[in-house]
Amino acid sequence: MAKSASPPPVIELRDLHKRFGIGDAEHFAIDGIDLTIQKGEFIAIMGPSGCGKTTLLNVLGLLDNSIEGEYLLNGKPIASLSQRRKAKIRSEEIGFVFQSFNLISRLNVIDNVALPLIYKGMSKLKREKKASKILHDFHLGEREFYMPSQLSGGQMQRVAIARALVNEPSIILADEPTGNLDSHASHIIMEELSDLHQKGNTIIMVTHNPNLTTYASRVITMLDGKVDTDTFRLPLPARESTKKPLGNTTKKKLARKKKDTK
């Protein structure tokens, strides 16, 4: 019996380039990147300012299409997709989380979260029910009718993540998601992202904070538009639970010690 073919990588980049400027001012923000990302990875991208991190994230999110090289999304080259199809993918398959939250100040929390559902033609009642459910999942149910200005920075970022997830995307792109938050709020946001990763989402996060890489299963550093290092690692919960089992001799010693102390 023939084995079923394994699914293609979620993202595959082949000799990807992105250039800015012309003539003497021309430079490559992305300079020949080859990268394969499998479903369910949590990737942290690091590097100095200007190394191409955010540009890469914009390309991955189909926000910037003027590229050279090949970008395959779920095995399909994006160059062959129409603008309408790309917009549909952005709406349904990719969730964006930004450092600046990007909430609409004139809309309350529930309407901010429900906003992406408008483009799916969903009725107002269904939009509000779905937005309300995800806000309760993020422990923000009591803030549904608050305005963004009435929220803390951590709460605004959780609302932004809820909005990014309301369409149930499989890929989450996060650009410095804790950049404007204190350490306590940052920890809460990272725990939320870690939980999403455990549920099977593919997460690609740009960060300047090396402490946040402990949540990632893979850390990529960029330099001058290129991948400088690419390190696979166990995420934090797995590393903490990966303890050497006790041998029989050690178990017997501990048992004797416990008996002697009684």
JOVEN-V487387 format. One record per residue. N is the residue number from 1. RES is the residue in one small letter. OMEGA is omega as a letter, one per 40 degrees, with the letter a starting at -180 (* if undefined). NEAR is the number of other ideal C-beta (glycine too) atoms within 8 Angstrom. Layout:
{{N | RES | OMEGA | NEAR} {N | RES | OMEGA | NEAR}}
//
This chain:
{{1 | m | a | 2} {2 | a | i | 3} {3 | k | i | 4} {4 | s | a | 4} {5 | a | i | 4} {6 | s | a | 4} {7 | p | i | 6} {8 | p | i | 8} {9 | p | i | 10} {10 | v | a | 12} {11 | i | i | 13} {12 | e | i | 12} {13 | l | i | 13} {14 | r | i | 9} {15 | d | a | 10} {16 | l | i | 16} {17 | h | i | 11} {18 | k | a | 15} {19 | r | i | 9} {20 | f | i | 7} {21 | g | i | 7} {22 | i | i | 4} {23 | g | a | 5} {24 | d | a | 3} {25 | a | a | 6} {26 | e | i | 8} {27 | h | a | 7} {28 | f | i | 10} {29 | a | i | 10} {30 | i | a | 14} {31 | d | i | 10} {32 | g | a | 11} {33 | i | i | 13} {34 | d | a | 9} {35 | l | i | 11} {36 | t | a | 8} {37 | i | a | 11} {38 | q | i | 8} {39 | k | i | 9} {40 | g | i | 7} {41 | e | i | 11} {42 | f | a | 14} {43 | i | i | 13} {44 | a | i | 14} {45 | i | a | 14} {46 | m | i | 13} {47 | g | a | 10} {48 | p | i | 5} {49 | s | i | 3} {50 | g | a | 4} {51 | c | i | 10} {52 | g | a | 15} {53 | k | a | 11} {54 | t | i | 8} {55 | t | i | 11} {56 | l | i | 12} {57 | l | i | 13} {58 | n | i | 9} {59 | v | a | 14} {60 | l | i | 11} {61 | g | i | 10} {62 | l | i | 12} {63 | l | a | 6} {64 | d | a | 9} {65 | n | a | 6} {66 | s | a | 4} {67 | i | i | 11} {68 | e | a | 7} {69 | g | a | 11} {70 | e | i | 10} {71 | y | i | 15} {72 | l | i | 14} {73 | l | a | 10} {74 | n | i | 7} {75 | g | a | 8} {76 | k | i | 8} {77 | p | a | 8} {78 | i | i | 11} {79 | a | a | 6} {80 | s | a | 5} {81 | l | i | 10} {82 | s | i | 5} {83 | q | i | 6} {84 | r | i | 6} {85 | r | i | 8} {86 | k | i | 12} {87 | a | i | 8} {88 | k | i | 8} {89 | i | i | 12} {90 | r | a | 11} {91 | s | a | 10} {92 | e | a | 9} {93 | e | a | 8} {94 | i | i | 12} {95 | g | a | 11} {96 | f | i | 10} {97 | v | a | 12} {98 | f | i | 10} {99 | q | a | 8} {100 | s | i | 5} {101 | f | i | 12} {102 | n | i | 5} {103 | l | i | 11} {104 | i | a | 8} {105 | s | a | 7} {106 | r | i | 3} {107 | l | i | 10} {108 | n | a | 9} {109 | v | a | 15} {110 | i | i | 12} {111 | d | i | 10} {112 | n | a | 13} {113 | v | a | 13} {114 | a | a | 13} {115 | l | a | 10} {116 | p | a | 10} {117 | l | i | 13} {118 | i | a | 9} {119 | y | i | 6} {120 | k | i | 9} {121 | g | a | 4} {122 | m | a | 8} {123 | s | a | 5} {124 | k | a | 5} {125 | l | i | 6} {126 | k | i | 9} {127 | r | a | 12} {128 | e | i | 10} {129 | k | a | 8} {130 | k | i | 12} {131 | a | a | 15} {132 | s | a | 11} {133 | k | a | 8} {134 | i | i | 12} {135 | l | i | 16} {136 | h | i | 9} {137 | d | a | 7} {138 | f | i | 11} {139 | h | i | 6} {140 | l | a | 13} {141 | g | a | 8} {142 | e | a | 4} {143 | r | a | 12} {144 | e | a | 11} {145 | f | i | 6} {146 | y | i | 9} {147 | m | a | 9} {148 | p | a | 14} {149 | s | a | 5} {150 | q | a | 6} {151 | l | i | 12} {152 | s | i | 6} {153 | g | i | 11} {154 | g | i | 12} {155 | q | i | 10} {156 | m | i | 12} {157 | q | i | 16} {158 | r | i | 14} {159 | v | i | 19} {160 | a | i | 13} {161 | i | i | 15} {162 | a | i | 15} {163 | r | a | 12} {164 | a | a | 11} {165 | l | a | 12} {166 | v | i | 13} {167 | n | i | 10} {168 | e | i | 5} {169 | p | i | 12} {170 | s | a | 8} {171 | i | i | 14} {172 | i | i | 16} {173 | l | a | 13} {174 | a | a | 12} {175 | d | a | 12} {176 | e | a | 10} {177 | p | i | 14} {178 | t | a | 13} {179 | g | a | 8} {180 | n | a | 8} {181 | l | i | 11} {182 | d | a | 7} {183 | s | a | 6} {184 | h | i | 7} {185 | a | i | 13} {186 | s | i | 12} {187 | h | i | 8} {188 | i | a | 10} {189 | i | a | 15} {190 | m | i | 11} {191 | e | i | 8} {192 | e | i | 11} {193 | l | i | 16} {194 | s | i | 13} {195 | d | i | 8} {196 | l | i | 11} {197 | h | i | 14} {198 | q | i | 7} {199 | k | i | 6} {200 | g | i | 6} {201 | n | i | 11} {202 | t | a | 14} {203 | i | i | 13} {204 | i | a | 13} {205 | m | i | 15} {206 | v | i | 12} {207 | t | i | 13} {208 | h | a | 5} {209 | n | a | 8} {210 | p | i | 5} {211 | n | a | 5} {212 | l | a | 13} {213 | t | i | 11} {214 | t | i | 7} {215 | y | a | 12} {216 | a | i | 13} {217 | s | a | 10} {218 | r | a | 12} {219 | v | i | 12} {220 | i | i | 13} {221 | t | i | 11} {222 | m | i | 15} {223 | l | i | 9} {224 | d | i | 7} {225 | g | a | 13} {226 | k | i | 10} {227 | v | a | 10} {228 | d | i | 7} {229 | t | a | 7} {230 | d | a | 9} {231 | t | i | 7} {232 | f | a | 5} {233 | r | i | 9} {234 | l | i | 7} {235 | p | a | 13} {236 | l | a | 9} {237 | p | a | 8} {238 | a | i | 8} {239 | r | a | 9} {240 | e | a | 6} {241 | s | a | 6} {242 | t | i | 6} {243 | k | a | 4} {244 | k | i | 3} {245 | p | a | 4} {246 | l | i | 6} {247 | g | a | 6} {248 | n | a | 5} {249 | t | i | 6} {250 | t | i | 8} {251 | k | a | 9} {252 | k | i | 8} {253 | k | i | 8} {254 | l | i | 9} {255 | a | i | 8} {256 | r | a | 8} {257 | k | a | 8} {258 | k | a | 8} {259 | k | a | 7} {260 | d | a | 6} {261 | t | a | 5} {262 | k | * | 4}}
//
